[in-house]
């Protein structure tokens, strides 16, 4: 098996570094679309892509739910030397995801206008939102399968290969974005089409691995077991919520901004959401990269190694959080300048100002994400769900209601930091109860 190497710390970094890089690449897919749309179409189109982004995040969250749930079971079976059963779990998962993806495509395209309004599109942004989503939706199966393949290749012991494949995808996305938006002038639909094509191409590379001779995980015939689907969903749900939290946060913020501020502020938040996605997905990458190792040693009954891996996780996300805040604070004006035209001086100034407030949430988010990931890896999804739902929905809504009631629109930008702080208290208490805090 490729889940044991030179040392535990060596294995930890061997798995998390490619996982973090892969998460950056996935975050860059929508960010690249936003950059090209902002420069090639308009700031209004950028806001529309941001409004539509929870749909893409939702697809990734669904994929992650099944991928992490499947990965946890596969790694546990690897630890128990049950290779045939592990392959059956993998094969059934891919069949289920394909069927669900097709249902999503049909459902979204059948109610595109209502779906766009639900996400928060206004009369100004609705045409762009519909254009973006209607182009992305037919590629749902590619989005969902590619993310799942990426995680399971890492579980198979090839994390670096997963990083190479997703990196090729984002490079292709950049090239196609430039071609469709700036050369062919296809606007928002061109950016969406570029992303869909990129996801389709990477599927080919993933299949080459799973259909080839390398690796342990293979496609095989399997007896259909619905109980496995429920187990996968139960195990992966916390990670799915963590992934979906970026989309939920975007949705909640967009609704609050429309109510208390204006559409210009949505442009500001669009920029914030892209950076937030990169930072949070970096933390998710640490948790995901470590998950196969924790599950593997938990399956072998070596709980002390599980606790050591958790400590490595927490130290890593703490250092990354401080670094992220420092870099974002120092480069806030330059980051904003990538998306907003130089002649919109006031919007640039305001965006940089609220960006520096929002990034304080980064200092606490990593601990919560790592704690939820650890409980998922040891098959305690209920505890993980408490943390994931807390930071991604419950605490955020509570924080938003309190701060907007006290400070109006200005309170919106502090809501993420307060939400993470409230959730941190819960995470610490749960880890102490587990004997790992």
C-alpha positions as CSV (number, residue, x, y, z in Angstrom):
1,X,0.0,0.0,0.0
2,X,1.2,3.5,-0.7
3,X,-0.3,5.1,2.5
4,X,2.9,4.3,4.6
5,X,6.2,5.8,3.8
6,X,9.4,7.0,5.4
7,X,7.8,8.6,8.5
8,X,4.4,9.9,9.6
9,X,5.5,13.5,9.2
10,X,6.9,12.8,5.7
11,X,3.7,11.1,4.7
12,X,1.6,14.0,6.1
13,X,3.4,16.6,3.9
14,X,3.5,14.1,0.9
15,X,-0.3,14.0,1.0
16,X,-1.3,17.5,2.0
17,X,0.9,19.5,-0.3
18,X,-0.7,18.1,-3.5
19,X,-4.1,18.3,-1.9
20,X,-3.7,22.0,-1.1
21,X,-2.4,22.6,-4.6
22,X,-5.4,20.8,-6.1
23,X,-7.7,22.9,-4.0
24,X,-6.1,26.1,-5.3
25,X,-6.6,24.9,-8.8
26,X,-10.3,24.2,-8.2
27,X,-10.7,27.7,-6.6
28,X,-9.0,29.2,-9.6
29,X,-11.6,27.8,-12.0
30,X,-14.3,30.3,-11.1
31,X,-11.7,33.0,-10.1
32,X,-10.2,32.9,-13.6
33,X,-13.7,33.2,-15.1
34,X,-14.3,36.3,-12.9
35,X,-11.1,37.9,-13.9
36,X,-11.7,37.5,-17.7
37,X,-15.3,38.5,-17.4
38,X,-14.5,41.6,-15.4
39,X,-11.9,42.8,-17.9
40,X,-13.6,41.4,-21.1
41,X,-17.2,42.2,-20.4
42,X,-18.0,44.5,-17.3
43,X,-18.0,44.7,-13.5
44,X,-21.8,43.9,-13.7
45,X,-20.9,40.6,-15.4
46,X,-18.4,39.9,-12.7
47,X,-21.1,40.4,-10.1
48,X,-23.3,37.9,-12.1
49,X,-20.6,35.3,-12.1
50,X,-20.3,35.7,-8.3
51,X,-24.1,35.3,-7.9
52,X,-24.0,32.1,-10.0
53,X,-20.9,30.7,-8.1
54,X,-22.9,28.9,-5.4
55,X,-24.2,26.6,-8.2
56,X,-20.6,25.6,-9.1
57,X,-19.7,25.3,-5.4
58,X,-22.8,23.2,-4.9
59,X,-21.7,20.7,-7.5
60,X,-18.2,20.5,-6.0
61,X,-19.8,20.1,-2.5
62,X,-22.0,17.2,-3.7
63,X,-18.9,15.6,-5.4
64,X,-16.9,16.1,-2.2
65,X,-19.6,14.5,0.0
66,X,-19.5,11.3,-2.0
67,X,-15.7,11.4,-2.6
68,X,-14.7,11.9,1.0
69,X,-17.3,9.4,2.2
70,X,-16.0,6.9,-0.4
71,X,-12.4,7.7,0.3
72,X,-12.9,7.2,4.1
73,X,-14.4,3.7,3.5
74,X,-11.8,2.7,0.9
75,X,-8.9,3.8,3.2
76,X,-10.5,1.9,6.1
77,X,-10.8,-1.2,3.9
78,X,-7.2,-0.8,2.7
79,X,-6.1,-0.8,6.4
80,X,-8.1,-4.0,6.8
81,X,-6.6,-5.5,3.6
82,X,-10.0,-5.8,1.9
83,X,-9.0,-4.7,-1.6
84,X,-11.9,-6.3,-3.5
85,X,-14.5,-4.6,-1.3
86,X,-12.7,-1.3,-1.7
87,X,-12.9,-1.5,-5.5
88,X,-16.7,-2.3,-5.3
89,X,-17.3,0.8,-3.1
90,X,-15.4,3.0,-5.6
91,X,-17.2,1.6,-8.7
92,X,-20.7,2.0,-7.2
93,X,-19.9,5.5,-6.1
94,X,-19.0,6.6,-9.7
95,X,-22.3,5.1,-11.1
96,X,-24.3,7.0,-8.5
97,X,-22.6,10.3,-9.1
98,X,-23.1,10.0,-12.9
99,X,-26.9,9.4,-12.4
100,X,-27.2,12.3,-9.9
101,X,-25.2,14.6,-12.3
102,X,-27.6,14.0,-15.1
103,X,-30.6,14.8,-12.8
104,X,-29.0,18.1,-11.8
105,X,-28.5,19.1,-15.4
106,X,-32.1,18.5,-16.3
107,X,-33.5,20.1,-13.2
108,X,-31.4,23.3,-13.5
109,X,-32.0,23.8,-17.2
110,X,-35.8,23.3,-16.7
111,X,-36.1,26.1,-14.2
112,X,-33.2,28.4,-15.1
113,X,-35.0,31.8,-14.5
114,X,-36.4,30.9,-11.1
115,X,-33.0,29.4,-10.1
116,X,-31.2,32.6,-11.1
117,X,-33.6,34.7,-9.0
118,X,-33.2,32.4,-6.1
119,X,-29.5,32.9,-6.1
120,X,-30.0,36.6,-5.8
121,X,-29.9,37.9,-9.4
122,X,-31.4,41.3,-10.0
123,X,-32.9,42.7,-13.2
124,X,-29.5,43.9,-14.2
125,X,-27.6,40.7,-13.5
126,X,-30.2,38.1,-14.3
127,X,-29.4,37.8,-18.1
128,X,-25.7,37.2,-17.3
129,X,-26.5,34.7,-14.5
130,X,-28.8,32.7,-16.8
131,X,-26.2,32.7,-19.5
132,X,-23.5,31.5,-17.2
133,X,-25.5,28.7,-15.5
134,X,-27.2,27.5,-18.7
135,X,-23.7,27.0,-20.2
136,X,-22.2,25.3,-17.1
137,X,-25.1,23.0,-16.3
138,X,-24.6,20.5,-19.3
139,X,-21.1,19.9,-17.9
140,X,-22.4,19.0,-14.4
141,X,-21.3,15.3,-14.8
142,X,-17.7,16.5,-15.6
143,X,-17.5,18.8,-12.7
144,X,-18.8,16.2,-10.2
145,X,-16.8,13.3,-11.5
146,X,-13.5,15.2,-11.9
147,X,-13.5,16.4,-8.2
148,X,-14.3,12.9,-7.0
149,X,-11.6,11.3,-9.2
150,X,-9.0,13.8,-7.9
151,X,-9.6,12.8,-4.2
152,X,-9.7,9.1,-4.9
153,X,-6.5,9.2,-6.9
154,X,-4.8,10.6,-3.7
155,X,-6.4,7.8,-1.7
156,X,-5.0,5.4,-4.2
157,X,-1.5,6.7,-3.2
158,X,-0.9,9.1,-6.1
159,X,-1.5,12.7,-4.7
160,X,1.1,14.3,-7.0
161,X,-0.6,12.9,-10.1
162,X,-3.9,14.4,-9.0
163,X,-2.2,17.8,-8.7
164,X,-0.6,17.5,-12.2
165,X,-4.0,16.7,-13.8
166,X,-6.0,19.5,-12.1
167,X,-3.1,22.0,-12.9
168,X,-3.4,21.0,-16.6
169,X,-7.1,21.7,-16.4
170,X,-6.7,25.2,-15.0
171,X,-4.0,26.1,-17.5
172,X,-6.3,25.0,-20.3
173,X,-9.1,27.0,-18.7
174,X,-7.0,30.1,-18.8
175,X,-6.2,29.6,-22.5
176,X,-9.8,28.9,-23.5
177,X,-11.0,31.9,-21.4
178,X,-8.8,34.2,-23.3
179,X,-9.8,32.7,-26.6
180,X,-13.6,32.7,-26.0
181,X,-13.8,36.1,-24.1
182,X,-11.2,38.3,-25.7
183,X,-10.7,36.8,-29.2
184,X,-14.2,35.4,-30.0
185,X,-16.1,37.8,-27.8
186,X,-18.4,35.2,-26.4
187,X,-18.8,37.0,-23.1
188,X,-20.1,35.2,-20.0
189,X,-21.1,32.1,-21.8
190,X,-17.6,31.8,-23.3
191,X,-16.1,31.9,-19.9
192,X,-18.5,29.2,-18.7
193,X,-17.9,27.1,-21.8
194,X,-14.1,27.3,-21.3
195,X,-14.5,26.0,-17.7
196,X,-16.7,23.2,-18.8
197,X,-14.4,22.0,-21.6
198,X,-11.5,22.1,-19.2
199,X,-13.3,19.8,-16.7
200,X,-14.1,17.4,-19.5
201,X,-10.5,17.1,-20.6
202,X,-9.2,16.3,-17.1
203,X,-11.7,13.4,-16.9
204,X,-9.8,11.7,-19.7
205,X,-6.6,11.8,-17.7
206,X,-8.3,10.5,-14.5
207,X,-9.8,7.6,-16.4
208,X,-6.4,6.7,-17.9
209,X,-5.2,6.1,-14.3
210,X,-8.2,4.1,-13.0
211,X,-8.4,2.0,-16.2
212,X,-4.7,1.4,-16.3
213,X,-2.4,-1.0,-14.5
214,X,-1.0,1.3,-11.9
215,X,-2.8,1.8,-8.6
216,X,-5.0,-0.4,-6.4
217,X,-8.4,1.2,-7.0
218,X,-10.0,-0.2,-10.1
219,X,-13.5,-0.3,-11.7
220,X,-15.1,-3.7,-11.2
221,X,-18.5,-5.4,-11.1
222,X,-20.3,-4.8,-7.9
223,X,-23.5,-5.8,-6.0
224,X,-25.6,-2.7,-5.7
225,X,-25.8,-1.8,-2.0
226,X,-27.9,1.2,-1.1
227,X,-26.7,1.1,2.5
228,X,-23.2,2.1,1.1
229,X,-24.7,5.2,-0.4
230,X,-26.1,6.2,3.0
231,X,-22.7,5.5,4.7
232,X,-20.8,7.5,2.2
233,X,-23.2,10.4,2.5
234,X,-23.0,10.3,6.3
235,X,-19.2,10.2,6.3
236,X,-18.8,12.8,3.6
237,X,-21.6,15.2,4.6
238,X,-19.4,17.3,6.9
239,X,-16.8,17.8,4.2
240,X,-19.5,18.6,1.7
241,X,-20.9,21.2,4.1
242,X,-17.4,22.7,4.5
243,X,-17.0,22.9,0.7
244,X,-20.6,24.3,0.4
245,X,-19.9,26.8,3.1
246,X,-18.2,29.1,0.5
247,X,-21.3,29.0,-1.6
248,X,-23.6,29.4,1.4
249,X,-21.5,32.4,2.6
250,X,-21.7,33.9,-0.8
251,X,-25.5,33.4,-1.0
252,X,-26.0,34.9,2.5
253,X,-23.7,37.8,1.9
254,X,-25.3,38.6,-1.5
255,X,-28.8,38.7,0.1
256,X,-27.6,40.9,2.9
257,X,-25.7,43.3,0.6
258,X,-28.8,43.7,-1.7
259,X,-30.9,44.5,1.4
260,X,-28.5,46.8,3.2
261,X,-26.1,48.2,0.6
262,X,-26.1,48.2,-3.2
263,X,-25.0,46.3,-6.3
264,X,-21.5,48.0,-6.3
265,X,-20.9,46.3,-2.9
266,X,-21.7,42.9,-4.6
267,X,-18.7,43.6,-6.9
268,X,-16.6,44.2,-3.8
269,X,-17.8,41.0,-2.3
270,X,-17.2,39.1,-5.5
271,X,-13.5,39.8,-5.1
272,X,-13.6,38.9,-1.4
273,X,-15.3,35.6,-2.2
274,X,-12.6,34.5,-4.7
275,X,-9.9,35.1,-2.1
276,X,-11.9,33.5,0.6
277,X,-12.4,30.5,-1.5
278,X,-8.7,30.1,-2.1
279,X,-7.9,30.4,1.7
280,X,-10.7,28.1,2.9
281,X,-10.0,25.6,0.2
282,X,-6.3,25.6,1.3
283,X,-7.5,24.6,4.8
284,X,-9.8,22.0,3.2
285,X,-6.8,20.7,1.3
286,X,-4.9,20.1,4.5
287,X,-7.9,18.3,6.0
288,X,-8.5,16.2,2.8
289,X,-4.8,15.4,2.3
290,X,-4.6,14.1,5.8
291,X,-7.9,12.2,5.7
292,X,-6.8,9.0,4.0
293,X,-3.9,8.7,6.5
294,X,-6.1,9.3,9.5
295,X,-8.7,6.8,8.2
296,X,-6.0,4.2,7.4
297,X,-4.4,4.3,10.8
298,X,-7.8,4.4,12.5
299,X,-8.7,1.3,10.5
300,X,-5.5,-0.3,11.8
301,X,-6.3,0.7,15.4
302,X,-3.3,3.0,15.7
303,X,-5.1,5.9,17.4
304,X,-1.9,7.6,18.6
305,X,-0.8,8.2,15.0
306,X,-4.2,9.7,14.3
307,X,-3.7,12.2,17.2
308,X,-0.3,13.1,15.9
309,X,-1.7,13.7,12.4
310,X,-4.3,16.0,13.9
311,X,-1.6,18.0,15.7
312,X,0.3,18.4,12.4
313,X,-2.9,19.6,10.8
314,X,-3.6,22.2,13.4
315,X,-0.1,23.6,13.4
316,X,-0.1,23.8,9.6
317,X,-3.5,25.6,9.3
318,X,-2.4,28.0,12.1
319,X,0.7,29.0,10.2
320,X,-1.2,29.2,6.9
321,X,-3.9,31.4,8.5
322,X,-1.4,34.0,9.7
323,X,0.4,34.0,6.4
324,X,-2.8,34.5,4.5
325,X,-4.0,37.4,6.6
326,X,-0.6,39.1,6.3
327,X,-0.4,38.7,2.5
328,X,-4.0,39.8,1.9
329,X,-3.6,42.8,4.1
330,X,-0.4,43.9,2.4
331,X,-1.7,43.3,-1.1
332,X,-5.3,44.3,-0.7
333,X,-5.1,47.2,-3.1
334,X,-3.3,45.2,-5.8
335,X,-5.8,42.3,-5.5
336,X,-8.7,44.7,-5.9
337,X,-7.0,46.3,-8.9
338,X,-7.0,43.0,-10.8
339,X,-10.8,43.0,-11.0
340,X,-11.9,46.7,-11.0
341,X,-11.0,49.3,-13.6
342,X,-8.6,52.0,-12.6
343,X,-11.2,54.8,-13.3
344,X,-13.6,53.4,-10.6
345,X,-11.5,54.9,-7.8
346,X,-14.1,55.0,-5.1
347,X,-15.2,51.4,-5.7
348,X,-11.5,50.3,-5.5
349,X,-11.0,52.1,-2.3
350,X,-14.2,50.8,-0.7
351,X,-13.4,47.2,-1.8
352,X,-9.9,47.2,-0.4
353,X,-11.3,48.6,2.9
354,X,-13.9,46.0,3.5
355,X,-11.5,43.3,2.2
356,X,-9.1,44.1,5.1
357,X,-12.0,43.6,7.6
358,X,-13.3,40.3,6.1
359,X,-9.9,38.6,6.1
360,X,-9.7,38.5,9.9
361,X,-12.0,35.5,9.7
362,X,-9.1,33.6,8.1
363,X,-7.3,33.5,11.5
364,X,-9.9,31.2,12.9
365,X,-11.3,29.3,10.0
366,X,-8.5,26.8,9.6
367,X,-8.9,25.3,13.1
368,X,-12.6,24.7,12.5
369,X,-12.1,23.1,9.1
370,X,-9.3,20.8,10.4
371,X,-11.4,19.7,13.4
372,X,-14.4,18.8,11.1
373,X,-12.0,17.0,8.8
374,X,-10.6,14.9,11.6
375,X,-13.9,13.8,12.9
376,X,-14.9,12.8,9.3
377,X,-11.8,10.7,8.9
378,X,-12.5,8.7,12.1
379,X,-16.1,8.1,11.0
380,X,-17.8,10.5,13.5
381,X,-19.8,12.4,10.9
382,X,-22.4,13.7,13.5
383,X,-19.7,15.6,15.4
384,X,-18.2,16.9,12.1
385,X,-21.6,18.1,10.9
386,X,-22.0,20.2,14.1
387,X,-18.8,22.1,13.3
388,X,-19.4,22.3,9.5
389,X,-23.0,23.5,9.8
390,X,-22.0,25.8,12.6
391,X,-19.4,27.7,10.6
392,X,-21.0,27.5,7.2
393,X,-24.6,28.3,8.1
394,X,-25.9,28.6,11.7
395,X,-23.2,30.8,13.2
396,X,-23.0,32.8,10.1
397,X,-26.7,33.7,10.0
398,X,-26.7,34.4,13.7
399,X,-23.7,36.7,13.3
400,X,-25.2,38.4,10.3
401,X,-28.5,39.1,12.0
402,X,-26.8,40.5,15.2
403,X,-24.2,42.7,13.4
404,X,-26.6,44.2,10.8
405,X,-29.1,44.9,13.5
406,X,-26.4,46.8,15.5
407,X,-24.4,48.4,12.7
408,X,-26.4,48.1,9.5
409,X,-24.5,47.5,6.3
410,X,-21.1,48.0,7.9
411,X,-21.8,44.9,10.1
412,X,-21.9,42.6,7.1
413,X,-18.2,42.6,6.7
414,X,-17.5,41.5,10.3
415,X,-20.0,38.6,10.2
416,X,-17.6,36.0,8.9
417,X,-15.1,36.7,11.7
418,X,-17.7,36.5,14.5
419,X,-19.1,33.3,13.0
420,X,-15.7,31.6,13.0
421,X,-15.1,32.7,16.6
422,X,-18.3,31.3,17.8
423,X,-17.7,28.0,16.0
424,X,-14.1,27.9,17.3
425,X,-15.5,27.5,20.9
426,X,-17.6,24.5,19.8
427,X,-14.6,22.9,17.9
428,X,-12.3,23.2,20.9
429,X,-14.9,21.7,23.3
430,X,-15.6,18.8,20.9
431,X,-11.9,18.0,20.4
432,X,-11.3,18.1,24.2
433,X,-14.2,15.7,24.7
434,X,-12.5,13.4,22.1
435,X,-9.3,13.6,24.1
436,X,-7.3,15.3,21.3
437,X,-7.8,19.0,22.1
